[in-house]
Amino acid sequence: MSDESLLNVTDANFEDEVIGSDLPVLVDFWAVWCGPCHMVSPFVEQIGEEYKDRLKVAKLNVDENQSVPAKYGIMSIPTLLLFKGGEPKETIVGALPKDMIVAAISKHL
């Protein structure tokens, strides 16, 4: 996984990296202690590689950054939010298989 295809976003850079992005951005809201987050993480990384020309993929640690998850009503993790044009377009909650994640986001790419 190259650093270019996976961003670590924070409360501080979320606006620039996600809201201001020309490409759609898939944000993985996660925490170190979250088992299902670790299950979905490899899929998120693979999607970042496979769609790198059409999609940015970012991870946001909810323990270290609390204002962005609060703003978007993140109640459970893992939650994946797909932003396009600065707006959330798709919400995926829970550790879903990669094909289900791809199916949910591909209609926005």
SEMIKE-708022 format. One record per residue: residue number from 0; residue in three letters; x, y, z of N, C-alpha, C in turn. Coordinates in nm, 4 decimals, always signed. Layout:
residues N
+-----+-----+----------+----------+----------+----------+----------+----------+----------+----------+----------+
|   i |  aa |     n.c1 |     n.c2 |     n.c3 |    ca.c1 |    ca.c2 |    ca.c3 |     c.c1 |     c.c2 |     c.c3 |
+-----+-----+----------+----------+----------+----------+----------+----------+----------+----------+----------+
| NUM | Ala |        X |        Y |        Z |        X |        Y |        Z |        X |        Y |        Z |
...
+-----+-----+----------+----------+----------+----------+----------+----------+----------+----------+----------+
END
This chain:
residues 109
+-----+-----+----------+----------+----------+----------+----------+----------+----------+----------+----------+
|   i |  aa |     n.c1 |     n.c2 |     n.c3 |    ca.c1 |    ca.c2 |    ca.c3 |     c.c1 |     c.c2 |     c.c3 |
+-----+-----+----------+----------+----------+----------+----------+----------+----------+----------+----------+
|   0 | Met |  +0.0844 |  -0.1184 |  +0.0000 |  +0.0000 |  +0.0000 |  +0.0000 |  +0.0876 |  +0.1229 |  +0.0000 |
|   1 | Ser |  +0.0775 |  +0.2039 |  -0.1010 |  +0.1598 |  +0.3240 |  -0.1070 |  +0.0907 |  +0.4361 |  -0.0313 |
|   2 | Asp |  +0.1695 |  +0.5293 |  +0.0196 |  +0.1136 |  +0.6407 |  +0.0962 |  +0.0201 |  +0.7263 |  +0.0113 |
|   3 | Glu |  +0.0452 |  +0.7329 |  -0.1198 |  -0.0377 |  +0.8171 |  -0.2046 |  -0.1809 |  +0.7659 |  -0.2134 |
|   4 | Ser |  -0.2003 |  +0.6350 |  -0.2053 |  -0.3356 |  +0.5842 |  -0.2229 |  -0.4122 |  +0.5745 |  -0.0906 |
|   5 | Leu |  -0.3472 |  +0.6032 |  +0.0216 |  -0.4162 |  +0.5986 |  +0.1498 |  -0.3736 |  +0.7184 |  +0.2341 |
|   6 | Leu |  -0.4682 |  +0.8085 |  +0.2583 |  -0.4413 |  +0.9276 |  +0.3380 |  -0.4840 |  +0.9048 |  +0.4818 |
|   7 | Asn |  -0.4100 |  +0.9621 |  +0.5730 |  -0.4587 |  +0.9690 |  +0.7100 |  -0.5139 |  +1.1092 |  +0.7286 |
|   8 | Val |  -0.6445 |  +1.1189 |  +0.7496 |  -0.7043 |  +1.2502 |  +0.7680 |  -0.7351 |  +1.2727 |  +0.9152 |
|   9 | Thr |  -0.7404 |  +1.4001 |  +0.9512 |  -0.7644 |  +1.4412 |  +1.0887 |  -0.8721 |  +1.5497 |  +1.0883 |
|  10 | Asp |  -0.9168 |  +1.5871 |  +1.2063 |  -1.0099 |  +1.6997 |  +1.2166 |  -0.9504 |  +1.8226 |  +1.1480 |
|  11 | Ala |  -0.8179 |  +1.8388 |  +1.1609 |  -0.7513 |  +1.9590 |  +1.1100 |  -0.7452 |  +1.9640 |  +0.9572 |
|  12 | Asn |  -0.7199 |  +1.8510 |  +0.8898 |  -0.7026 |  +1.8551 |  +0.7434 |  -0.8206 |  +1.7982 |  +0.6657 |
|  13 | Phe |  -0.9283 |  +1.7594 |  +0.7342 |  -1.0432 |  +1.6968 |  +0.6692 |  -1.1031 |  +1.7868 |  +0.5603 |
|  14 | Glu |  -1.1196 |  +1.9132 |  +0.5927 |  -1.1790 |  +2.0086 |  +0.4981 |  -1.0986 |  +2.0122 |  +0.3676 |
|  15 | Asp |  -0.9658 |  +2.0244 |  +0.3781 |  -0.8800 |  +2.0328 |  +0.2587 |  -0.8759 |  +1.9012 |  +0.1829 |
|  16 | Glu |  -0.8520 |  +1.7911 |  +0.2564 |  -0.8281 |  +1.6620 |  +0.1918 |  -0.9555 |  +1.5957 |  +0.1391 |
|  17 | Val |  -1.0672 |  +1.6138 |  +0.2075 |  -1.1899 |  +1.5423 |  +0.1726 |  -1.2919 |  +1.6352 |  +0.1074 |
|  18 | Ile |  -1.3322 |  +1.7381 |  +0.1791 |  -1.4367 |  +1.8277 |  +0.1284 |  -1.3881 |  +1.9003 |  +0.0032 |
|  19 | Gly |  -1.2622 |  +1.9401 |  +0.0013 |  -1.2081 |  +2.0156 |  -0.1113 |  -1.1518 |  +1.9306 |  -0.2236 |
|  20 | Ser |  -1.1660 |  +1.7995 |  -0.2165 |  -1.1059 |  +1.7105 |  -0.3160 |  -1.1819 |  +1.7138 |  -0.4482 |
|  21 | Asp |  -1.1076 |  +1.7115 |  -0.5583 |  -1.1684 |  +1.7010 |  -0.6911 |  -1.2217 |  +1.5603 |  -0.7160 |
|  22 | Leu |  -1.1572 |  +1.4612 |  -0.6570 |  -1.1996 |  +1.3220 |  -0.6712 |  -1.2947 |  +1.2853 |  -0.5574 |
|  23 | Pro |  -1.3815 |  +1.1863 |  -0.5788 |  -1.4575 |  +1.1327 |  -0.4656 |  -1.3596 |  +1.0770 |  -0.3614 |
|  24 | Val |  -1.3986 |  +1.0821 |  -0.2349 |  -1.3125 |  +1.0350 |  -0.1264 |  -1.3897 |  +0.9356 |  -0.0400 |
|  25 | Leu |  -1.3319 |  +0.8167 |  -0.0229 |  -1.3872 |  +0.7167 |  +0.0673 |  -1.3136 |  +0.7303 |  +0.1999 |
|  26 | Val |  -1.3875 |  +0.7645 |  +0.3063 |  -1.3265 |  +0.7835 |  +0.4382 |  -1.3646 |  +0.6662 |  +0.5278 |
|  27 | Asp |  -1.2620 |  +0.6013 |  +0.5821 |  -1.2782 |  +0.4889 |  +0.6739 |  -1.2656 |  +0.5426 |  +0.8161 |
|  28 | Phe |  -1.3782 |  +0.5473 |  +0.8886 |  -1.3775 |  +0.5886 |  +1.0293 |  -1.3495 |  +0.4638 |  +1.1122 |
|  29 | Trp |  -1.2401 |  +0.4664 |  +1.1901 |  -1.1934 |  +0.3462 |  +1.2576 |  -1.1286 |  +0.3811 |  +1.3911 |
|  30 | Ala |  -1.0927 |  +0.2781 |  +1.4678 |  -1.0156 |  +0.2935 |  +1.5910 |  -0.9274 |  +0.1704 |  +1.6080 |
|  31 | Val |  -0.8172 |  +0.1901 |  +1.6803 |  -0.7191 |  +0.0828 |  +1.7003 |  -0.7823 |  -0.0393 |  +1.7668 |
|  32 | Trp |  -0.8709 |  -0.0173 |  +1.8627 |  -0.9301 |  -0.1258 |  +1.9434 |  -1.0442 |  -0.1990 |  +1.8731 |
|  33 | Cys |  -1.0838 |  -0.1530 |  +1.7551 |  -1.2031 |  -0.2029 |  +1.6866 |  -1.1694 |  -0.3235 |  +1.5975 |
|  34 | Gly |  -1.2093 |  -0.4430 |  +1.6405 |  -1.1822 |  -0.5642 |  +1.5630 |  -1.2391 |  -0.5618 |  +1.4219 |
|  35 | Pro |  -1.3692 |  -0.5289 |  +1.4056 |  -1.4259 |  -0.5241 |  +1.2704 |  -1.3566 |  -0.4212 |  +1.1801 |
|  36 | Cys |  -1.3009 |  -0.3146 |  +1.2405 |  -1.2263 |  -0.2153 |  +1.1611 |  -1.1044 |  -0.2803 |  +1.0961 |
|  37 | His |  -1.0380 |  -0.3670 |  +1.1717 |  -0.9203 |  -0.4366 |  +1.1175 |  -0.9599 |  -0.5378 |  +1.0101 |
|  38 | Met |  -1.0847 |  -0.5892 |  +1.0181 |  -1.1320 |  -0.6819 |  +0.9149 |  -1.1576 |  -0.6093 |  +0.7826 |
|  39 | Val |  -1.2097 |  -0.4879 |  +0.7885 |  -1.2468 |  -0.4149 |  +0.6675 |  -1.1287 |  -0.3362 |  +0.6094 |
|  40 | Ser |  -1.0296 |  -0.3074 |  +0.6921 |  -0.9168 |  -0.2252 |  +0.6495 |  -0.8437 |  -0.2762 |  +0.5240 |
|  41 | Pro |  -0.8149 |  -0.4078 |  +0.5122 |  -0.7472 |  -0.4546 |  +0.3896 |  -0.8310 |  -0.4301 |  +0.2640 |
|  42 | Phe |  -0.9634 |  -0.4401 |  +0.2749 |  -1.0505 |  -0.4146 |  +0.1596 |  -1.0421 |  -0.2681 |  +0.1195 |
|  43 | Val |  -1.0436 |  -0.1819 |  +0.2198 |  -1.0361 |  -0.0372 |  +0.1943 |  -0.9039 |  -0.0049 |  +0.1237 |
|  44 | Glu |  -0.7959 |  -0.0661 |  +0.1697 |  -0.6650 |  -0.0430 |  +0.1083 |  -0.6615 |  -0.0949 |  -0.0354 |
|  45 | Gln |  -0.7206 |  -0.2128 |  -0.0589 |  -0.7251 |  -0.2678 |  -0.1952 |  -0.8060 |  -0.1772 |  -0.2876 |
|  46 | Ile |  -0.9184 |  -0.1274 |  -0.2386 |  -1.0021 |  -0.0367 |  -0.3181 |  -0.9235 |  +0.0900 |  -0.3498 |
|  47 | Gly |  -0.8468 |  +0.1389 |  -0.2526 |  -0.7620 |  +0.2559 |  -0.2754 |  -0.6634 |  +0.2341 |  -0.3882 |
|  48 | Glu |  -0.6051 |  +0.1162 |  -0.3935 |  -0.5100 |  +0.0832 |  -0.5008 |  -0.5821 |  +0.0678 |  -0.6352 |
|  49 | Glu |  -0.6912 |  -0.0085 |  -0.6346 |  -0.7595 |  -0.0429 |  -0.7591 |  -0.8284 |  +0.0767 |  -0.8247 |
|  50 | Tyr |  -0.8692 |  +0.1734 |  -0.7443 |  -0.9444 |  +0.2880 |  -0.7965 |  -0.8669 |  +0.4187 |  -0.7835 |
|  51 | Lys |  -0.7332 |  +0.4100 |  -0.7696 |  -0.6563 |  +0.5293 |  -0.7357 |  -0.6679 |  +0.6441 |  -0.8355 |
|  52 | Asp |  -0.7046 |  +0.6160 |  -0.9610 |  -0.7217 |  +0.7248 |  -1.0576 |  -0.8575 |  +0.7927 |  -1.0460 |
|  53 | Arg |  -0.9518 |  +0.7270 |  -0.9776 |  -1.0890 |  +0.7801 |  -0.9712 |  -1.1366 |  +0.8090 |  -0.8300 |
|  54 | Leu |  -1.0561 |  +0.7737 |  -0.7301 |  -1.1019 |  +0.7793 |  -0.5922 |  -0.9838 |  +0.8007 |  -0.4985 |
|  55 | Lys |  -1.0028 |  +0.8852 |  -0.3982 |  -0.9067 |  +0.8961 |  -0.2886 |  -0.9613 |  +0.8139 |  -0.1729 |
|  56 | Val |  -0.8729 |  +0.7489 |  -0.0989 |  -0.9137 |  +0.6724 |  +0.0178 |  -0.8409 |  +0.7292 |  +0.1389 |
|  57 | Ala |  -0.9182 |  +0.7537 |  +0.2446 |  -0.8621 |  +0.8132 |  +0.3654 |  -0.9089 |  +0.7359 |  +0.4878 |
|  58 | Lys |  -0.8270 |  +0.7415 |  +0.5919 |  -0.8633 |  +0.6793 |  +0.7195 |  -0.8651 |  +0.7892 |  +0.8254 |
|  59 | Leu |  -0.9673 |  +0.7830 |  +0.9125 |  -0.9773 |  +0.8806 |  +1.0201 |  -0.9958 |  +0.8058 |  +1.1518 |
|  60 | Asn |  -0.9004 |  +0.8224 |  +1.2428 |  -0.9047 |  +0.7573 |  +1.3730 |  -1.0015 |  +0.8347 |  +1.4629 |
|  61 | Val |  -1.1125 |  +0.7714 |  +1.5005 |  -1.2185 |  +0.8405 |  +1.5762 |  -1.1778 |  +0.8708 |  +1.7205 |
|  62 | Asp |  -1.0786 |  +0.8002 |  +1.7731 |  -1.0323 |  +0.8301 |  +1.9083 |  -0.9478 |  +0.9568 |  +1.9110 |
|  63 | Glu |  -0.8728 |  +0.9799 |  +1.8037 |  -0.7844 |  +1.0960 |  +1.7974 |  -0.8530 |  +1.2181 |  +1.7370 |
|  64 | Asn |  -0.9620 |  +1.1971 |  +1.6644 |  -1.0328 |  +1.3049 |  +1.5955 |  -1.1812 |  +1.2878 |  +1.6205 |
|  65 | Gln |  -1.2394 |  +1.3784 |  +1.6986 |  -1.3783 |  +1.3577 |  +1.7381 |  -1.4756 |  +1.4553 |  +1.6729 |
|  66 | Ser |  -1.4285 |  +1.5701 |  +1.6226 |  -1.5269 |  +1.6638 |  +1.5672 |  -1.5835 |  +1.6194 |  +1.4344 |
|  67 | Val |  -1.5012 |  +1.5635 |  +1.3443 |  -1.5536 |  +1.5191 |  +1.2141 |  -1.6544 |  +1.4042 |  +1.2319 |
|  68 | Pro |  -1.6213 |  +1.2991 |  +1.3086 |  -1.7220 |  +1.1932 |  +1.3281 |  -1.8514 |  +1.2469 |  +1.3900 |
|  69 | Ala |  -1.8416 |  +1.3407 |  +1.4837 |  -1.9625 |  +1.3978 |  +1.5449 |  -2.0431 |  +1.4742 |  +1.4411 |
|  70 | Lys |  -1.9751 |  +1.5500 |  +1.3565 |  -2.0437 |  +1.6299 |  +1.2545 |  -2.1249 |  +1.5417 |  +1.1598 |
|  71 | Tyr |  -2.0711 |  +1.4243 |  +1.1258 |  -2.1380 |  +1.3359 |  +1.0295 |  -2.2170 |  +1.2235 |  +1.0973 |
|  72 | Gly |  -2.2335 |  +1.2323 |  +1.2291 |  -2.3193 |  +1.1383 |  +1.3002 |  -2.2678 |  +0.9958 |  +1.3021 |
|  73 | Ile |  -2.1365 |  +0.9786 |  +1.3078 |  -2.0787 |  +0.8440 |  +1.3121 |  -2.1044 |  +0.7858 |  +1.4509 |
|  74 | Met |  -2.1894 |  +0.6839 |  +1.4565 |  -2.2286 |  +0.6245 |  +1.5841 |  -2.1603 |  +0.4907 |  +1.6094 |
|  75 | Ser |  -2.1223 |  +0.4205 |  +1.5026 |  -2.0544 |  +0.2925 |  +1.5202 |  -1.9459 |  +0.2807 |  +1.4143 |
|  76 | Ile |  -1.8461 |  +0.2024 |  +1.4474 |  -1.7356 |  +0.1830 |  +1.3530 |  -1.7177 |  +0.0337 |  +1.3312 |
|  77 | Pro |  -1.6657 |  -0.0076 |  +1.2168 |  -1.6231 |  +0.0810 |  +1.1088 |  -1.7426 |  +0.1415 |  +1.0339 |
|  78 | Thr |  -1.7259 |  +0.2665 |  +0.9958 |  -1.8182 |  +0.3315 |  +0.9036 |  -1.7352 |  +0.3871 |  +0.7895 |
|  79 | Leu |  -1.7800 |  +0.3596 |  +0.6681 |  -1.7182 |  +0.4173 |  +0.5493 |  -1.8143 |  +0.5216 |  +0.4949 |
|  80 | Leu |  -1.7642 |  +0.6414 |  +0.4698 |  -1.8456 |  +0.7464 |  +0.4086 |  -1.7808 |  +0.7833 |  +0.2764 |
|  81 | Leu |  -1.8602 |  +0.7868 |  +0.1713 |  -1.8097 |  +0.8305 |  +0.0418 |  -1.8545 |  +0.9739 |  +0.0189 |
|  82 | Phe |  -1.7560 |  +1.0618 |  +0.0015 |  -1.7828 |  +1.2030 |  -0.0262 |  -1.7593 |  +1.2305 |  -0.1730 |
|  83 | Lys |  -1.8487 |  +1.3067 |  -0.2315 |  -1.8320 |  +1.3490 |  -0.3703 |  -1.8797 |  +1.4928 |  -0.3789 |
|  84 | Gly |  -1.7965 |  +1.5816 |  -0.4328 |  -1.8326 |  +1.7220 |  -0.4388 |  -1.8510 |  +1.7821 |  -0.3011 |
|  85 | Gly |  -1.7773 |  +1.7295 |  -0.2030 |  -1.7835 |  +1.7825 |  -0.0677 |  -1.9016 |  +1.7340 |  +0.0145 |
|  86 | Glu |  -1.9854 |  +1.6481 |  -0.0428 |  -2.1053 |  +1.5997 |  +0.0269 |  -2.0989 |  +1.4486 |  +0.0469 |
|  87 | Pro |  -2.1463 |  +1.3989 |  +0.1625 |  -2.1532 |  +1.2531 |  +0.1805 |  -2.2606 |  +1.1944 |  +0.0888 |
|  88 | Lys |  -2.2216 |  +1.0963 |  +0.0085 |  -2.3136 |  +1.0357 |  -0.0882 |  -2.3521 |  +0.8931 |  -0.0521 |
|  89 | Glu |  -2.2676 |  +0.8258 |  +0.0238 |  -2.2922 |  +0.6844 |  +0.0550 |  -2.2366 |  +0.6562 |  +0.1941 |
|  90 | Thr |  -2.3125 |  +0.5809 |  +0.2741 |  -2.2689 |  +0.5407 |  +0.4082 |  -2.2722 |  +0.3890 |  +0.4162 |
|  91 | Ile |  -2.1615 |  +0.3313 |  +0.4595 |  -2.1508 |  +0.1866 |  +0.4741 |  -2.1086 |  +0.1594 |  +0.6183 |
|  92 | Val |  -2.1952 |  +0.0934 |  +0.6945 |  -2.1666 |  +0.0683 |  +0.8358 |  -2.1419 |  -0.0800 |  +0.8558 |
|  93 | Gly |  -2.0344 |  -0.1100 |  +0.9289 |  -2.0029 |  -0.2489 |  +0.9611 |  -1.8974 |  -0.3061 |  +0.8679 |
|  94 | Ala |  -1.8509 |  -0.4253 |  +0.9037 |  -1.7462 |  -0.4930 |  +0.8274 |  -1.8119 |  -0.5737 |  +0.7155 |
|  95 | Leu |  -1.8322 |  -0.5093 |  +0.6028 |  -1.8928 |  -0.5762 |  +0.4880 |  -1.7850 |  -0.6347 |  +0.3980 |
|  96 | Pro |  -1.8190 |  -0.7360 |  +0.3175 |  -1.7224 |  -0.7901 |  +0.2216 |  -1.6874 |  -0.6843 |  +0.1163 |
|  97 | Lys |  -1.5696 |  -0.7002 |  +0.0593 |  -1.5201 |  -0.6033 |  -0.0383 |  -1.6170 |  -0.5817 |  -0.1541 |
|  98 | Asp |  -1.6769 |  -0.6882 |  -0.2055 |  -1.7660 |  -0.6716 |  -0.3213 |  -1.8870 |  -0.5844 |  -0.2881 |
|  99 | Met |  -1.9348 |  -0.5913 |  -0.1645 |  -2.0473 |  -0.5073 |  -0.1239 |  -2.0058 |  -0.3610 |  -0.1111 |
| 100 | Ile |  -1.8839 |  -0.3381 |  -0.0627 |  -1.8326 |  -0.2017 |  -0.0532 |  -1.8165 |  -0.1429 |  -0.1934 |
| 101 | Val |  -1.7554 |  -0.2207 |  -0.2829 |  -1.7359 |  -0.1755 |  -0.4214 |  -1.8706 |  -0.1455 |  -0.4884 |
| 102 | Ala |  -1.9681 |  -0.2338 |  -0.4670 |  -2.1010 |  -0.2121 |  -0.5273 |  -2.1640 |  -0.0828 |  -0.4778 |
| 103 | Ala |  -2.1450 |  -0.0522 |  -0.3494 |  -2.2052 |  +0.0685 |  -0.2922 |  -2.1400 |  +0.1958 |  -0.3453 |
| 104 | Ile |  -2.0070 |  +0.1919 |  -0.3651 |  -1.9388 |  +0.3154 |  -0.4059 |  -1.9270 |  +0.3318 |  -0.5573 |
| 105 | Ser |  -1.9293 |  +0.2218 |  -0.6322 |  -1.8986 |  +0.2308 |  -0.7748 |  -1.9993 |  +0.3157 |  -0.8511 |
| 106 | Lys |  -2.1244 |  +0.3208 |  -0.8045 |  -2.2239 |  +0.4016 |  -0.8740 |  -2.1962 |  +0.5515 |  -0.8650 |
| 107 | His |  -2.1050 |  +0.5890 |  -0.7775 |  -2.0690 |  +0.7311 |  -0.7613 |  -1.9386 |  +0.7675 |  -0.8315 |
| 108 | Leu |  -1.8731 |  +0.6692 |  -0.8911 |  -1.7425 |  +0.6950 |  -0.9534 |  -1.7543 |  +0.7194 |  -1.1015 |
+-----+-----+----------+----------+----------+----------+----------+----------+----------+----------+----------+
END
